[in-house]
Amino acid sequence: MNLVRYLQHWLSGPGEPLHVADFVPDTHPIRQWADTFPWAALVAAIEHSFAQRFPPRSPRGRRPVPIRVLLALELLKHELGGSDEDICHRLRTDFAVMYACGLREYQAPRSQVHFVLPEPLCEFRGRIDEALMDELIALQAAAAMAEGLVSPAHLVIATFPCEQGSQRVTDATTLYKAQKKSLR
């Protein structure tokens, strides 16, 4: 009887997919962090930039990893202070990272989207130029102002510390204000 239990997924198929959001509570920091980003606008900006600067991919071979997954992994890598290998491993094992990457369902026979090697992440990082980065920061700032997470009166978008009293749009600031807003 125990043998049948262990072989059940081979005998009956993969079963129902697990909904990733069911395993990541609303109060989880990575979920709150992920919910603050305007993902659709960021992905559209990257796709538009890549379409202008790089040739289209060949339809042959393995399907490419979605841009949303690569972008979320790159941002999470910097937010969590890990390496490419660490964040790619967490994608395969951590439901919160799957949620941040936009993977809403998980099923026993993993699709290729869950399997990301560090090399595509490094290639993706190399394709982001300064103009695209400026556009992504502007999109994030606009979304943060629209949500009321930062004040437009004192908003300064900078990558270095600036004078006291001004607000910088950073992932940490956005996460802190989102947590504070959700506790109200």
Residue pairs with C-beta under 8 A, 6 or more apart in sequence:
4 11
9 15
9 108
14 107
14 108
14 109
15 107
15 108
17 105
17 106
17 107
18 105
18 106
18 107
19 104
19 105
20 95
20 98
20 99
20 103
20 104
20 105
20 106
21 99
21 104
23 95
24 30
24 31
24 95
24 96
24 99
25 31
26 32
26 182
27 182
28 96
29 175
29 179
30 76
30 96
30 97
30 99
30 100
31 96
31 99
31 100
32 175
32 178
32 179
32 182
33 79
33 100
33 171
33 174
33 175
33 178
34 72
34 99
34 100
35 178
36 143
36 144
36 147
36 149
36 174
36 175
36 178
37 75
37 140
37 143
38 139
38 140
38 142
38 143
39 68
39 71
39 72
39 102
41 139
41 143
42 71
42 136
42 139
42 140
43 67
43 68
43 71
45 132
45 135
45 136
45 139
46 67
46 71
46 128
46 132
46 136
47 67
49 129
49 131
49 132
49 135
50 67
50 127
53 127
53 129
54 127
57 64
62 112
63 112
64 120
65 112
65 113
65 116
65 120
66 102
66 113
67 124
68 101
68 102
69 91
69 101
69 102
69 103
69 113
69 116
70 116
70 120
70 121
70 124
71 124
72 97
72 100
72 101
72 102
73 87
73 88
73 91
73 97
73 101
73 116
73 121
74 121
74 124
74 125
75 171
76 87
76 90
76 97
76 100
77 83
77 84
77 86
77 87
77 121
78 171
79 171
79 172
80 86
80 87
82 90
83 118
84 118
84 121
84 122
85 118
87 97
87 121
88 116
88 117
88 118
88 121
90 97
91 97
91 98
91 101
91 114
91 116
92 110
92 114
92 115
95 106
98 106
98 114
103 113
103 114
106 114
128 136
137 157
137 169
138 157
140 169
140 174
141 150
141 155
141 157
141 169
144 150
144 169
144 174
144 177
145 151
145 152
145 155
147 178
147 181
148 181
149 173
149 174
149 177
149 178
149 181
150 167
150 169
150 173
150 174
150 177
151 167
154 165
154 166
154 167
155 166
155 167
155 169
156 162
156 166
156 167
156 168
157 168
157 169
158 168
161 168
162 168
167 173
